Amino acid sequence: MIIIVIYCLLIWLPNAAYSKFGQFIARFVAPFLRLFSFARIGMVDISPVIALIVLQVLQSILMRIEILVLNLL
């Protein structure tokens, strides 16, 4: 999840997104954020916020499944 936050910060900094590091991060984050590209309010893209919420929900679900499986053993 932290990689999405780093990507968003790089987008805001001038020319940081076009550095080698910015391009490296974008290879991982941009395809995932494109799944949520519908999330725009005017010119503001809120896809990173939606992506973070989705990741948090998935993490919560996986933790509950893990607890259920461990209780079965």
Backbone as XML, in Angstrom:
<?xml version="1.0"?>
<chain id="A" units="angstrom">
  <residue number="1" name="MET">
    <atom name="N" x="0.822" y="-1.190" z="0.000"/>
    <atom name="CA" x="0.000" y="0.000" z="0.000"/>
    <atom name="C" x="0.869" y="1.258" z="0.000"/>
  </residue>
  <residue number="2" name="ILE">
    <atom name="N" x="2.022" y="1.158" z="0.613"/>
    <atom name="CA" x="2.897" y="2.327" z="0.686"/>
    <atom name="C" x="3.402" y="2.725" z="-0.697"/>
  </residue>
  <residue number="3" name="ILE">
    <atom name="N" x="3.498" y="1.759" z="-1.592"/>
    <atom name="CA" x="3.988" y="2.060" z="-2.938"/>
    <atom name="C" x="3.001" y="2.971" z="-3.682"/>
  </residue>
  <residue number="4" name="ILE">
    <atom name="N" x="1.707" y="2.859" z="-3.398"/>
    <atom name="CA" x="0.715" y="3.735" z="-4.016"/>
    <atom name="C" x="0.896" y="5.168" z="-3.500"/>
  </residue>
  <residue number="5" name="VAL">
    <atom name="N" x="1.151" y="5.303" z="-2.214"/>
    <atom name="CA" x="1.375" y="6.633" z="-1.632"/>
    <atom name="C" x="2.642" y="7.259" z="-2.219"/>
  </residue>
  <residue number="6" name="ILE">
    <atom name="N" x="3.703" y="6.470" z="-2.350"/>
    <atom name="CA" x="4.942" y="6.980" z="-2.943"/>
    <atom name="C" x="4.697" y="7.422" z="-4.379"/>
  </residue>
  <residue number="7" name="TYR">
    <atom name="N" x="3.953" y="6.631" z="-5.128"/>
    <atom name="CA" x="3.632" y="6.973" z="-6.515"/>
    <atom name="C" x="2.868" y="8.300" z="-6.578"/>
  </residue>
  <residue number="8" name="CYS">
    <atom name="N" x="1.898" y="8.476" z="-5.707"/>
    <atom name="CA" x="1.122" y="9.721" z="-5.696"/>
    <atom name="C" x="1.999" y="10.922" z="-5.361"/>
  </residue>
  <residue number="9" name="LEU">
    <atom name="N" x="2.912" y="10.757" z="-4.439"/>
    <atom name="CA" x="3.825" y="11.855" z="-4.107"/>
    <atom name="C" x="4.746" y="12.176" z="-5.282"/>
  </residue>
  <residue number="10" name="LEU">
    <atom name="N" x="5.199" y="11.155" z="-5.983"/>
    <atom name="CA" x="6.074" y="11.381" z="-7.138"/>
    <atom name="C" x="5.343" y="12.121" z="-8.253"/>
  </residue>
  <residue number="11" name="ILE">
    <atom name="N" x="4.054" y="11.858" z="-8.405"/>
    <atom name="CA" x="3.274" y="12.533" z="-9.433"/>
    <atom name="C" x="3.183" y="14.031" z="-9.137"/>
  </residue>
  <residue number="12" name="TRP">
    <atom name="N" x="3.132" y="14.392" z="-7.867"/>
    <atom name="CA" x="2.990" y="15.791" z="-7.490"/>
    <atom name="C" x="4.292" y="16.569" z="-7.598"/>
  </residue>
  <residue number="13" name="LEU">
    <atom name="N" x="5.417" y="15.880" z="-7.483"/>
    <atom name="CA" x="6.713" y="16.562" z="-7.546"/>
    <atom name="C" x="7.129" y="16.745" z="-9.006"/>
  </residue>
  <residue number="14" name="PRO">
    <atom name="N" x="7.610" y="17.946" z="-9.346"/>
    <atom name="CA" x="7.996" y="18.192" z="-10.746"/>
    <atom name="C" x="9.105" y="17.243" z="-11.212"/>
  </residue>
  <residue number="15" name="ASN">
    <atom name="N" x="8.880" y="16.583" z="-12.315"/>
    <atom name="CA" x="9.829" y="15.681" z="-12.979"/>
    <atom name="C" x="10.200" y="14.438" z="-12.172"/>
  </residue>
  <residue number="16" name="ALA">
    <atom name="N" x="9.657" y="14.257" z="-10.984"/>
    <atom name="CA" x="9.997" y="13.081" z="-10.181"/>
    <atom name="C" x="9.402" y="11.813" z="-10.785"/>
  </residue>
  <residue number="17" name="ALA">
    <atom name="N" x="8.244" y="11.931" z="-11.390"/>
    <atom name="CA" x="7.606" y="10.755" z="-11.981"/>
    <atom name="C" x="8.346" y="10.263" z="-13.215"/>
  </residue>
  <residue number="18" name="TYR">
    <atom name="N" x="9.154" y="11.130" z="-13.817"/>
    <atom name="CA" x="9.893" y="10.750" z="-15.024"/>
    <atom name="C" x="11.312" y="10.286" z="-14.721"/>
  </residue>
  <residue number="19" name="SER">
    <atom name="N" x="11.683" y="10.254" z="-13.448"/>
    <atom name="CA" x="13.006" y="9.739" z="-13.080"/>
    <atom name="C" x="12.995" y="8.215" z="-13.195"/>
  </residue>
  <residue number="20" name="LYS">
    <atom name="N" x="14.163" y="7.613" z="-13.108"/>
    <atom name="CA" x="14.245" y="6.141" z="-13.166"/>
    <atom name="C" x="13.420" y="5.516" z="-12.045"/>
  </residue>
  <residue number="21" name="PHE">
    <atom name="N" x="13.522" y="6.095" z="-10.852"/>
    <atom name="CA" x="12.776" y="5.577" z="-9.714"/>
    <atom name="C" x="11.271" y="5.730" z="-9.943"/>
  </residue>
  <residue number="22" name="GLY">
    <atom name="N" x="10.857" y="6.884" z="-10.451"/>
    <atom name="CA" x="9.443" y="7.122" z="-10.727"/>
    <atom name="C" x="8.894" y="6.170" z="-11.772"/>
  </residue>
  <residue number="23" name="GLN">
    <atom name="N" x="9.669" y="5.892" z="-12.801"/>
    <atom name="CA" x="9.240" y="4.955" z="-13.834"/>
    <atom name="C" x="9.169" y="3.532" z="-13.295"/>
  </residue>
  <residue number="24" name="PHE">
    <atom name="N" x="10.095" y="3.188" z="-12.417"/>
    <atom name="CA" x="10.091" y="1.861" z="-11.801"/>
    <atom name="C" x="8.831" y="1.661" z="-10.960"/>
  </residue>
  <residue number="25" name="ILE">
    <atom name="N" x="8.495" y="2.651" z="-10.152"/>
    <atom name="CA" x="7.298" y="2.575" z="-9.314"/>
    <atom name="C" x="6.044" y="2.536" z="-10.193"/>
  </residue>
  <residue number="26" name="ALA">
    <atom name="N" x="6.039" y="3.344" z="-11.251"/>
    <atom name="CA" x="4.862" y="3.425" z="-12.132"/>
    <atom name="C" x="4.572" y="2.093" z="-12.812"/>
  </residue>
  <residue number="27" name="ARG">
    <atom name="N" x="5.603" y="1.304" z="-13.090"/>
    <atom name="CA" x="5.377" y="-0.005" z="-13.723"/>
    <atom name="C" x="4.505" y="-0.916" z="-12.867"/>
  </residue>
  <residue number="28" name="PHE">
    <atom name="N" x="4.587" y="-0.764" z="-11.573"/>
    <atom name="CA" x="3.814" y="-1.613" z="-10.670"/>
    <atom name="C" x="2.462" y="-1.005" z="-10.307"/>
  </residue>
  <residue number="29" name="VAL">
    <atom name="N" x="2.434" y="0.300" z="-10.109"/>
    <atom name="CA" x="1.240" y="0.945" z="-9.576"/>
    <atom name="C" x="0.240" y="1.346" z="-10.665"/>
  </residue>
  <residue number="30" name="ALA">
    <atom name="N" x="0.718" y="1.881" z="-11.774"/>
    <atom name="CA" x="-0.176" y="2.415" z="-12.810"/>
    <atom name="C" x="-1.174" y="1.378" z="-13.339"/>
  </residue>
  <residue number="31" name="PRO">
    <atom name="N" x="-0.773" y="0.147" z="-13.626"/>
    <atom name="CA" x="-1.776" y="-0.826" z="-14.103"/>
    <atom name="C" x="-2.879" y="-1.098" z="-13.077"/>
  </residue>
  <residue number="32" name="PHE">
    <atom name="N" x="-2.517" y="-1.133" z="-11.803"/>
    <atom name="CA" x="-3.520" y="-1.359" z="-10.759"/>
    <atom name="C" x="-4.450" y="-0.160" z="-10.631"/>
  </residue>
  <residue number="33" name="LEU">
    <atom name="N" x="-3.901" y="1.047" z="-10.711"/>
    <atom name="CA" x="-4.738" y="2.238" z="-10.593"/>
    <atom name="C" x="-5.659" y="2.407" z="-11.794"/>
  </residue>
  <residue number="34" name="ARG">
    <atom name="N" x="-5.261" y="1.882" z="-12.950"/>
    <atom name="CA" x="-6.130" y="1.967" z="-14.129"/>
    <atom name="C" x="-7.442" y="1.217" z="-13.926"/>
  </residue>
  <residue number="35" name="LEU">
    <atom name="N" x="-7.440" y="0.227" z="-13.044"/>
    <atom name="CA" x="-8.685" y="-0.483" z="-12.738"/>
    <atom name="C" x="-9.727" y="0.456" z="-12.140"/>
  </residue>
  <residue number="36" name="PHE">
    <atom name="N" x="-9.254" y="1.520" z="-11.491"/>
    <atom name="CA" x="-10.145" y="2.450" z="-10.801"/>
    <atom name="C" x="-10.161" y="3.818" z="-11.478"/>
  </residue>
  <residue number="37" name="SER">
    <atom name="N" x="-9.861" y="3.850" z="-12.759"/>
    <atom name="CA" x="-9.773" y="5.125" z="-13.470"/>
    <atom name="C" x="-11.127" y="5.827" z="-13.610"/>
  </residue>
  <residue number="38" name="PHE">
    <atom name="N" x="-12.205" y="5.118" z="-13.325"/>
    <atom name="CA" x="-13.535" y="5.725" z="-13.373"/>
    <atom name="C" x="-13.740" y="6.711" z="-12.223"/>
  </residue>
  <residue number="39" name="ALA">
    <atom name="N" x="-12.898" y="6.645" z="-11.216"/>
    <atom name="CA" x="-13.079" y="7.446" z="-10.004"/>
    <atom name="C" x="-12.478" y="8.842" z="-10.177"/>
  </residue>
  <residue number="40" name="ARG">
    <atom name="N" x="-13.246" y="9.700" z="-10.769"/>
    <atom name="CA" x="-12.829" y="11.094" z="-10.945"/>
    <atom name="C" x="-13.956" y="12.007" z="-10.482"/>
  </residue>
  <residue number="41" name="ILE">
    <atom name="N" x="-13.564" y="13.066" z="-9.822"/>
    <atom name="CA" x="-14.496" y="14.120" z="-9.441"/>
    <atom name="C" x="-13.982" y="15.379" z="-10.120"/>
  </residue>
  <residue number="42" name="GLY">
    <atom name="N" x="-14.615" y="15.741" z="-11.211"/>
    <atom name="CA" x="-14.104" y="16.852" z="-12.004"/>
    <atom name="C" x="-12.763" y="16.478" z="-12.598"/>
  </residue>
  <residue number="43" name="MET">
    <atom name="N" x="-11.747" y="17.260" z="-12.286"/>
    <atom name="CA" x="-10.399" y="16.966" z="-12.769"/>
    <atom name="C" x="-9.559" y="16.243" z="-11.718"/>
  </residue>
  <residue number="44" name="VAL">
    <atom name="N" x="-10.145" y="15.935" z="-10.583"/>
    <atom name="CA" x="-9.426" y="15.286" z="-9.486"/>
    <atom name="C" x="-9.599" y="13.774" z="-9.600"/>
  </residue>
  <residue number="45" name="ASP">
    <atom name="N" x="-8.476" y="13.086" z="-9.686"/>
    <atom name="CA" x="-8.484" y="11.627" z="-9.788"/>
    <atom name="C" x="-8.385" y="11.039" z="-8.384"/>
  </residue>
  <residue number="46" name="ILE">
    <atom name="N" x="-9.420" y="10.335" z="-7.968"/>
    <atom name="CA" x="-9.406" y="9.735" z="-6.635"/>
    <atom name="C" x="-9.170" y="8.227" z="-6.703"/>
  </residue>
  <residue number="47" name="SER">
    <atom name="N" x="-8.661" y="7.751" z="-7.837"/>
    <atom name="CA" x="-8.407" y="6.315" z="-7.968"/>
    <atom name="C" x="-7.411" y="5.786" z="-6.935"/>
  </residue>
  <residue number="48" name="PRO">
    <atom name="N" x="-6.378" y="6.551" z="-6.514"/>
    <atom name="CA" x="-5.505" y="6.024" z="-5.458"/>
    <atom name="C" x="-6.244" y="5.791" z="-4.140"/>
  </residue>
  <residue number="49" name="VAL">
    <atom name="N" x="-7.184" y="6.662" z="-3.818"/>
    <atom name="CA" x="-7.958" y="6.494" z="-2.580"/>
    <atom name="C" x="-8.822" y="5.239" z="-2.671"/>
  </residue>
  <residue number="50" name="ILE">
    <atom name="N" x="-9.482" y="5.052" z="-3.800"/>
    <atom name="CA" x="-10.310" y="3.858" z="-4.006"/>
    <atom name="C" x="-9.444" y="2.607" z="-3.955"/>
  </residue>
  <residue number="51" name="ALA">
    <atom name="N" x="-8.271" y="2.663" z="-4.586"/>
    <atom name="CA" x="-7.364" y="1.513" z="-4.592"/>
    <atom name="C" x="-6.906" y="1.168" z="-3.174"/>
  </residue>
  <residue number="52" name="LEU">
    <atom name="N" x="-6.590" y="2.170" z="-2.366"/>
    <atom name="CA" x="-6.179" y="1.914" z="-0.987"/>
    <atom name="C" x="-7.312" y="1.315" z="-0.163"/>
  </residue>
  <residue number="53" name="ILE">
    <atom name="N" x="-8.526" y="1.786" z="-0.389"/>
    <atom name="CA" x="-9.679" y="1.227" z="0.329"/>
    <atom name="C" x="-9.894" y="-0.227" z="-0.072"/>
  </residue>
  <residue number="54" name="VAL">
    <atom name="N" x="-9.797" y="-0.522" z="-1.357"/>
    <atom name="CA" x="-9.969" y="-1.896" z="-1.836"/>
    <atom name="C" x="-8.889" y="-2.804" z="-1.239"/>
  </residue>
  <residue number="55" name="LEU">
    <atom name="N" x="-7.653" y="-2.342" z="-1.224"/>
    <atom name="CA" x="-6.573" y="-3.151" z="-0.651"/>
    <atom name="C" x="-6.788" y="-3.388" z="0.837"/>
  </residue>
  <residue number="56" name="GLN">
    <atom name="N" x="-7.278" y="-2.377" z="1.543"/>
    <atom name="CA" x="-7.546" y="-2.522" z="2.975"/>
    <atom name="C" x="-8.654" y="-3.539" z="3.214"/>
  </residue>
  <residue number="57" name="VAL">
    <atom name="N" x="-9.708" y="-3.495" z="2.412"/>
    <atom name="CA" x="-10.814" y="-4.455" z="2.555"/>
    <atom name="C" x="-10.331" y="-5.870" z="2.243"/>
  </residue>
  <residue number="58" name="LEU">
    <atom name="N" x="-9.552" y="-6.026" z="1.175"/>
    <atom name="CA" x="-9.012" y="-7.352" z="0.837"/>
    <atom name="C" x="-8.108" y="-7.893" z="1.938"/>
  </residue>
  <residue number="59" name="GLN">
    <atom name="N" x="-7.302" y="-7.015" z="2.512"/>
    <atom name="CA" x="-6.430" y="-7.441" z="3.604"/>
    <atom name="C" x="-7.257" y="-7.908" z="4.796"/>
  </residue>
  <residue number="60" name="SER">
    <atom name="N" x="-8.317" y="-7.192" z="5.097"/>
    <atom name="CA" x="-9.186" y="-7.566" z="6.211"/>
    <atom name="C" x="-9.855" y="-8.915" z="5.963"/>
  </residue>
  <residue number="61" name="ILE">
    <atom name="N" x="-10.332" y="-9.117" z="4.750"/>
    <atom name="CA" x="-10.973" y="-10.394" z="4.402"/>
    <atom name="C" x="-9.980" y="-11.542" z="4.500"/>
  </residue>
  <residue number="62" name="LEU">
    <atom name="N" x="-8.782" y="-11.335" z="3.983"/>
    <atom name="CA" x="-7.766" y="-12.393" z="4.039"/>
    <atom name="C" x="-7.348" y="-12.710" z="5.477"/>
  </residue>
  <residue number="63" name="MET">
    <atom name="N" x="-7.303" y="-11.698" z="6.317"/>
    <atom name="CA" x="-6.958" y="-11.940" z="7.724"/>
    <atom name="C" x="-8.039" y="-12.780" z="8.406"/>
  </residue>
  <residue number="64" name="ARG">
    <atom name="N" x="-9.307" y="-12.493" z="8.087"/>
    <atom name="CA" x="-10.400" y="-13.277" z="8.680"/>
    <atom name="C" x="-10.383" y="-14.717" z="8.184"/>
  </residue>
  <residue number="65" name="ILE">
    <atom name="N" x="-10.086" y="-14.900" z="6.917"/>
    <atom name="CA" x="-9.976" y="-16.262" z="6.379"/>
    <atom name="C" x="-8.833" y="-17.003" z="7.051"/>
  </residue>
  <residue number="66" name="GLU">
    <atom name="N" x="-7.720" y="-16.317" z="7.244"/>
    <atom name="CA" x="-6.568" y="-16.934" z="7.904"/>
    <atom name="C" x="-6.931" y="-17.371" z="9.328"/>
  </residue>
  <residue number="67" name="ILE">
    <atom name="N" x="-7.626" y="-16.524" z="10.040"/>
    <atom name="CA" x="-8.027" y="-16.868" z="11.407"/>
    <atom name="C" x="-8.961" y="-18.061" z="11.409"/>
  </residue>
  <residue number="68" name="LEU">
    <atom name="N" x="-9.916" y="-18.098" z="10.477"/>
    <atom name="CA" x="-10.835" y="-19.224" z="10.391"/>
    <atom name="C" x="-10.094" y="-20.525" z="10.081"/>
  </residue>
  <residue number="69" name="VAL">
    <atom name="N" x="-9.152" y="-20.477" z="9.174"/>
    <atom name="CA" x="-8.387" y="-21.678" z="8.803"/>
    <atom name="C" x="-7.539" y="-22.145" z="9.973"/>
  </residue>
  <residue number="70" name="LEU">
    <atom name="N" x="-6.897" y="-21.212" z="10.652"/>
    <atom name="CA" x="-6.066" y="-21.593" z="11.790"/>
    <atom name="C" x="-6.895" y="-22.175" z="12.934"/>
  </residue>
  <residue number="71" name="ASN">
    <atom name="N" x="-8.105" y="-21.711" z="13.097"/>
    <atom name="CA" x="-8.985" y="-22.254" z="14.137"/>
    <atom name="C" x="-9.462" y="-23.667" z="13.795"/>
  </residue>
  <residue number="72" name="LEU">
    <atom name="N" x="-9.528" y="-23.975" z="12.500"/>
    <atom name="CA" x="-9.926" y="-25.307" z="12.086"/>
    <atom name="C" x="-8.839" y="-26.344" z="12.324"/>
  </residue>
  <residue number="73" name="LEU">
    <atom name="N" x="-7.603" y="-25.876" z="12.333"/>
    <atom name="CA" x="-6.478" y="-26.813" z="12.517"/>
    <atom name="C" x="-6.329" y="-27.158" z="13.932"/>
  </residue>
</chain>
